[in-house]
Amino acid sequence: MSKPSYIFLDEVQIVNEFERLVDGLFVKPNIDVYITGSNAFLLSGELATLLSGRYIEISILPFSFREYLTARNIDTSNRYLNYEALFFEYVNETSLPKGVELREDGFDKIYEYLEAIYTTIIEKDITQRHQINDKRAFGNIAKFVASNIGSPLSPGNIAKILKQDGQSTHNTTVEKYLEYLVASYVFYKVNRFDLKGKKQLATQEKYYLVDVGLLNVLVGK
């Protein structure tokens, strides 16, 4: 038996018809394939169909507060530890591993890092993939949602507000843009739930940023 081979593919979703390449690798013996990507489109569509039952999806999230303290080498056994101040830094700076590493270089470096991440996700990952021409409207939708974290929102309400600002964007377009932002892990979406009917409601969802530090990029410091 030959030795196992390990293949690592990073952000492979940007390659046309990458699904067939990945599927072809699975027919070879003793091969482990690891695929990393920064959005939910990676396992949508054809790839999920081709690899059905043959893959395990692992979601890697930003640091939890406990992990954040560990990354900063904070001695949690110290009973005089100011958790309130540390938590304030956690939610106002970033919970992303590289961002935490940049703390020693100052907040400006953290901001530059977060800005680069957002630019990459928005300009390269979403607008190019989905061929979005009205980048101004798309960016304003992202900023509006970030400014209204935890508030019930609907595509119709957002479209009305954009119209007041001189941007005519249809409800269905706003809905698609929101789906793209969620699929790219910029925001989490929380659906409303009808306790009496025991079912999810399809309107007035709430949105939360995957990393609160991105709020500084979208809305301002």
WOGI-V897810 format. One record per residue. PSI is psi in radians with two decimals (none if undefined). BURIAL is + if it has 24 or more other ideal C-beta (glycine too) atoms within 12 Angstrom, else -. Layout:
# WOGI-V897810
PSI;BURIAL + PSI;BURIAL
This chain:
# WOGI-V897810
2.25;- + 2.78;- + 2.59;- + 2.56;- + 2.50;- + 2.22;- + 2.22;- + 2.15;- + 2.08;- + 2.26;- + 0.71;- + -0.26;+ + -0.24;+ + -0.15;- + 2.29;- + 2.34;- + 0.59;- + -0.41;+ + -0.69;+ + -0.59;- + -0.85;- + -0.77;+ + -0.65;- + -0.54;- + -0.48;+ + -0.25;- + -0.21;- + 2.49;- + 2.66;- + 0.73;- + 2.25;- + 2.19;- + 2.22;+ + 2.12;- + 2.20;+ + 2.52;- + 2.78;+ + 0.21;+ + 2.90;+ + -0.16;+ + -0.35;+ + -0.73;+ + 0.53;+ + 2.76;- + -2.34;- + -0.66;- + -0.78;+ + -0.62;- + -0.81;- + -0.62;- + 0.24;+ + 2.14;- + 0.06;- + 0.26;- + 2.75;- + 2.18;- + 2.26;- + 2.04;- + 2.19;- + 2.03;- + 2.89;- + 2.95;+ + 2.42;+ + 2.99;- + -0.68;- + -0.78;- + -0.62;- + -0.79;+ + -0.71;+ + -0.75;- + -0.52;+ + 0.10;+ + 0.69;- + 2.28;- + 1.71;- + -0.12;- + -0.17;- + 1.94;- + -0.20;- + 0.18;- + 2.34;- + 1.49;- + -0.57;- + -0.77;- + -0.70;- + -0.69;+ + -0.61;- + -0.75;- + -0.67;+ + -0.79;+ + -0.24;+ + -0.27;- + -1.45;+ + 2.71;+ + 0.14;+ + 2.37;+ + -0.85;- + -0.64;- + -0.70;+ + -0.67;+ + -0.53;- + 0.00;+ + -0.65;+ + -0.38;- + -0.04;- + 2.83;- + -0.57;- + -0.65;- + -0.68;- + -0.77;+ + -0.76;+ + -0.70;- + -0.83;+ + -0.67;+ + -0.69;+ + -0.68;- + -0.83;+ + -0.76;+ + -0.73;- + -0.79;- + -0.82;+ + -0.92;+ + -0.64;- + -0.69;- + -0.67;+ + -0.99;+ + -0.62;+ + -0.77;- + -0.73;+ + 0.13;+ + 0.91;- + 2.08;+ + -0.67;- + 1.32;- + -0.51;- + -0.82;- + -0.72;+ + -0.79;+ + -0.67;+ + -0.59;+ + -0.77;+ + -0.74;+ + -0.68;+ + -0.78;+ + -0.73;+ + -0.56;+ + -0.21;- + 0.72;+ + 2.29;+ + -0.01;- + 2.51;- + 2.24;- + 2.69;+ + 2.65;+ + -0.64;+ + -0.79;- + -0.71;+ + -0.72;+ + -0.68;+ + -0.74;- + -0.69;+ + -0.66;+ + -0.67;- + -0.44;- + 0.16;- + 0.23;- + 2.05;+ + 1.80;- + 2.19;+ + 2.66;- + -0.77;- + -0.57;- + -0.76;+ + -0.75;+ + -0.73;+ + -0.76;+ + -0.70;+ + -0.70;+ + -0.70;+ + -0.73;+ + -0.65;+ + -0.76;+ + -0.44;+ + 0.15;+ + 0.52;+ + -0.71;+ + 2.67;+ + 2.50;+ + 2.33;+ + 2.04;- + 2.62;- + 2.68;- + 2.28;- + 1.84;- + -0.64;- + -0.82;- + -0.16;- + 0.93;- + 2.72;- + 2.54;- + 2.53;- + 0.05;- + 2.91;- + 0.84;- + 2.86;+ + 2.57;+ + 2.52;+ + 2.43;+ + 2.47;+ + -0.53;+ + 2.11;+ + -0.42;+ + -0.48;+ + -0.33;+ + -0.61;+ + -0.57;+ + -0.76;+ + -0.70;+ + -0.55;- + 2.75;- + none;-
